[in-house]
């Protein structure tokens, strides 16, 4: 179960949650399953009313919700979209999310949204640029921002540091949190040939305020981050290593394609809970 007395960057450990998705609405609202918390995609609820807000109100009546975004585009060359940020902040006023997260990436440029989470060059210039924007976002929202590492399928010849060094530098300079997606670490390590253990060990553990776990699809020469399957054993092993370094941190199971019955998703969450408990016992010993 969650241990709210444990705070990281002023944020609580909420326990183990799952993504709130439309195919599960009926089950969740009718049966009120035992779930510590749900993560919502912010953009799905940044509207004035209608069924999205009605369903949001039903969820808020029974569960703690945390907002996760996909459109911040923190690394874009375009100016920050303060119309978007105002709508995001308005939703925060309703949800009371303890933090808000988005991806360390860019999603478009020159007003064009590519609807993808695209990697950045790992350079000092990019660190300064992204960190300044992250600080501005965090100050505007008046809540802690957590940036998530993305899965990637290409790299830049301009990069001068590892991905985990880049993520660490941005988080430290921006004084923001990290949403460590353990599956993305594994996917990118396979695609680019780096050591995922070095990544897990190399990030500032005191800044990790949330974990993501998800399934992927292996295509032989590369892996796609599809969120369409059970969490892989190798990802579970990396998660165990990460939790051994952080202690209990809010953990979220993502399953966004080929969505199974809710009971299957809940069983994945229980696996994470068991690992947390096993690691906690080992740390105590």
N, C-alpha and C positions, 0 to 999 in steps of 0.2 A: 504493500500500500504506500501511498505518498507519505513523505515525511516533511511537512511544511516548515518545520523548525530549521531545516537545513537550507541556507540561503547562499546563492552564488550571484555576485554582482547585485545583491539586493533582491534576487528573484528566488522563488521557492521551487523545490522539487515537487512536481505535481503527480509523480508516479508514472504509470504506463497508459498511454492513450492510443486512439486510432483516428484516422481521418473520417470525418462525417461526410458521407456520400449519399446521393439521392436513392440508389437502390436499397439502402438500409434504413431509410426514414421510417417506413411502416414498422419494422421490427423494433427500432430504437424507441419510437414514440409509444408503441403499444406495450412493449415488454420491459422497458427501462433496464437494459442489461447492466451488469456490474462493470463499469468502465470508469477509470479515474478521471479522464478528461477527453475531449474531442478537439481536433484541429480542424479549422474551417479555412477554405480558400477565400481570402478577403474579397477579391473581385466579384465573387458570386453573390455577395450581399451588399455591395456598395450601390444600392438602389433605394428609391424612395418608399417603396411599399410592395404590395402584391404577395404572392406565395413565398418568395425567398425570405422576406422579413417575417411572415407568419411562421414559417418553419424555424427560423432563427429564434424567435420568441419561445417556441415550444422546446427547443433544445436548451435555451438559457434557463428555463424553468427547472431543469433537472440536472444540468451538467455545467462544469467549468469548461469554457471555450477559449482557445488560443488562436490568434489570427496568423495566417501564413500567406504571403503574397507572391505573385508571379510577374508583376508588371512594374516594379520600381525602377528597373534598369539603371542601377546605381553606377554602372560603368559606361553609360552612353555618353557620347560627345554632346548630346543635346542638353540644354538647361534642365534642371529639376522641374518636374511637372507639379506645380503647387495646386492646381485644380485637383489632380489625382490625390495629392497629399491631404487636401482639405476633406475630401470625401473619405479617405482612409481614417483620418482623425475623427470624423463624425461617427464612423462605425466603431472605433475604439471607445467612444463615449458610451455606446450602447452595450458593447460586449464586455468592457472592462478587462480586456486581455492583459495579462501581467507583462507581456512583451509582445512585440510584433516582429516577424521575420520575413526575409526575402532573400534573393540569391545574389551571390557575388559574381555578377555577370553583366552583360548588356543584352538587351532584347530588340534593339533597333537604333536607327540614327536618321537625322534629318526628317523627323516626323513620321518615319515608316516603321511600323511594328512588325517584326519578323516572326513573332510568336514562338520564339525559341530562346533557350538559355545558353548564351554564347560566351565562350571563355575570353579572358583578358590576357594581354601580355604581362608577364611577371617581371616588372621593372620598378625601380624606385619612383619614377615619374608617375606610373599608374597607382602606386601605393598612395602617394601624396594626393593625387586627384580624387581617387575613390574615398579615401579617408575623410577628406574635407567635405565631400558630399554626404557621407554617412553621418558625420557630426551634425551637419545642417538638418538632415532628416530626423535624427534623434532629438535634436533641440526643438524642432517644430512639433513633433508628435508628443513630446513630453512623456515618453515611455522608452524603455530600453529597446534598441534595435539589435537583432541578431542576424548576422549574415551567414548564408549557407554555401558551402562548397558545392559546385555543380559537377556532374559527370561531363567528360569532354572527349572529343574524337579527333581533335587536331591541336597542335601547339604552335607557338609563334617563335620564329628564329630570333626575335628581339628579346626574348625572356632571358633574364640574368639571375634568376633564383628559382628554387623549387616552388611548386604550388603551395605546399604547407608553409614555407617561409613567407610567401606572398600573403596568404590568408592571415597568418600570425601578425605580420607587419601592419596590415590594414586594421585588424581588430585592436591592436595596441595603440596605434596612432589615433584611431577614431574613438577609442575608449568605448567600444561596443561589444556585444556578445557574439558568440559563435554558435550557429546551429550546425553541428557536425553530422553530415550525412555519411554514415559508415558504408552504406552500399555504394555511394558515389566514389568514396575513396577506393573501394575495391575495383569498381568498373574502370575508373581512370588509370589505376595502377596496372591493370591488365592491358588496357589500350595503349599505354605509353611506356610500359616496361619499368616502372619504378617500384620500390618496396613499400607496400601499404603499411607495414609495421612502423617504418621510419616516419610515415605521415602521422599515424596515431600517436607515436611518441613525441613528435616534433611540434605539435600545436600547443599553445598555452592552455593547459587544462583548466585553470581557474576562470577562463573566459567561456568555457563550453556551458551553455545554459539549456541546451536541448540536443537530443539525438534523433536522427531519422534512420529507420530501417525499412528496407523494401526488397522486392525481388527484381531480378533482371533476366535478360534473354541472351544466351550465349550463342554466337554465330561462328564459332571456330576461331577466326582471326581477330575478332573484336567482340565486345559485349555492349549491348544496348540497355540503357536504364529505362525499363519499360513499366515498372511497378505492376507487373502482371502475374506474379508467381510468389511462392513461398520464399522467405528469406533464405539465402544460400548458407550452407554450413560454414564456408570461409568467412562470410560476413558476420555470422554469429560469433565466430572466434575473435574477429577484430573488435566487435562490440564488447565482448568479455574483457579484452585487454584495455579498451578505453575506459570502461567502468571501473576497472581496478585502479586506474589513475585518477579518475574524477570523483569516485564515490557516486552515490545515487544522483542521477540527473534525469529530468523529465524526458521520457522516451516515447516516440511516436511511430506506429506501424503505418506505412503508406501502402495502399493497394488501389490503383486507379484504372486499371484495364483488366478485362476478363474478371470482373469483380465477383468473388465467391459469396456464398451465404455468410451472414454475419458471424455465425458460429466458427467458421474457418478463420476469419480475421481475429476474433477473440482468442482463439487458440494460439495464434502467433504472438499476440500481446502477452499471453500467459507465459510463453517461452522467455520473453524478455524479462518478465517479472521474476521468474525462477533464476535467471542469470544474475539479476540484481541481488537477489537474496543470497545466492551462493557466494557471490563476490563479497557481500557485506559480512557474511560469517567468516570468510577467509581473512578479511581485513581485521576483524575484531580479534581473531585468534593470533 
